[in-house]
């Protein structure tokens, strides 16, 4: 199955980002992109974070990425169902 090429990045994250140091935000974004590309994190409990803030921000963004992946997969499946139904009806005519 094709992977989602996007994830939602909400404007409401602005306040959370404003209290997170830039260096930590850079690490968070890089980890998030890697997670989004691979689709899993093995031993997430063993991941080292520079601070509790970094871990919390990553967790919030990871949840958003997970929701986007689920939304994308649902849209793909619904599209496939529609195509099967359309071609099934087309063949019976």
C-alpha positions as CSV (number, residue, x, y, z in Angstrom):
1,X,0.0,0.0,0.0
2,X,1.2,3.5,-0.8
3,X,2.2,5.6,2.2
4,X,0.8,8.9,3.2
5,X,2.9,11.8,2.0
6,X,1.8,14.3,4.6
7,X,0.7,14.8,8.1
8,X,-1.2,17.5,9.8
9,X,0.7,20.3,11.5
10,X,-1.7,22.3,13.5
11,X,-1.5,26.0,14.1
12,X,-2.4,25.3,17.7
13,X,1.1,24.0,18.2
14,X,2.4,27.5,18.2
15,X,2.3,27.9,22.0
16,X,3.9,24.6,22.6
17,X,6.7,25.5,20.1
18,X,7.3,28.9,21.7
19,X,8.4,27.3,24.9
20,X,10.6,24.6,23.3
21,X,14.2,25.6,22.5
22,X,15.1,25.7,18.8
23,X,17.7,23.0,19.1
24,X,15.2,20.6,20.7
25,X,12.6,21.5,18.0
26,X,15.1,20.5,15.3
27,X,15.7,17.1,16.9
28,X,11.9,16.6,17.3
29,X,11.1,17.4,13.7
30,X,13.9,15.2,12.4
31,X,12.7,12.3,14.6
32,X,9.1,12.9,13.5
33,X,10.0,12.8,9.9
34,X,11.9,9.6,10.4
35,X,9.0,8.1,12.3
36,X,6.6,9.2,9.6
37,X,8.8,7.7,6.9
38,X,9.4,4.4,8.6
39,X,6.0,4.1,10.3
40,X,7.2,2.8,13.6
41,X,9.6,3.3,16.4
42,X,11.1,0.3,18.0
43,X,11.7,0.7,21.7
44,X,10.2,4.1,22.0
45,X,10.7,3.9,25.8
46,X,14.5,3.6,25.2
47,X,14.6,6.8,23.0
48,X,16.7,9.5,24.6
49,X,15.2,12.9,24.9
50,X,17.2,16.0,26.0
51,X,14.3,17.1,28.2
52,X,10.8,16.2,29.3
53,X,9.6,19.0,27.1
54,X,11.2,17.4,24.1
55,X,9.5,14.1,24.9
56,X,6.1,15.6,25.4
57,X,6.3,17.7,22.2
58,X,7.4,14.7,20.2
59,X,4.5,12.6,21.6
60,X,2.0,15.2,20.7
61,X,3.3,15.5,17.1
62,X,3.6,11.7,16.8
63,X,-0.1,11.4,17.7
64,X,-0.9,13.9,14.9
65,X,1.2,11.9,12.4
66,X,-0.6,8.7,13.5
67,X,-4.0,10.3,13.0
68,X,-3.0,11.5,9.5
69,X,-1.7,8.0,8.6
70,X,-5.0,6.5,9.7
71,X,-7.0,9.1,7.8
72,X,-5.0,8.6,4.7
73,X,-5.3,4.8,4.9
74,X,-9.1,5.1,5.4
75,X,-9.4,7.3,2.3
76,X,-7.4,4.9,0.2
77,X,-9.6,2.0,1.4
78,X,-12.8,3.9,0.7
79,X,-11.5,4.8,-2.7
80,X,-10.8,1.1,-3.4
81,X,-14.2,0.1,-2.2
82,X,-15.8,2.6,-4.5
83,X,-13.8,1.4,-7.5
84,X,-14.7,-2.2,-6.8
85,X,-18.4,-1.3,-6.5
86,X,-18.2,0.8,-9.7
87,X,-16.5,-1.9,-11.8
88,X,-18.7,-4.7,-10.4
89,X,-21.8,-2.7,-11.5
90,X,-20.2,-2.0,-14.8
91,X,-19.5,-5.7,-15.6
92,X,-23.0,-6.7,-14.8
93,X,-24.5,-4.4,-17.5
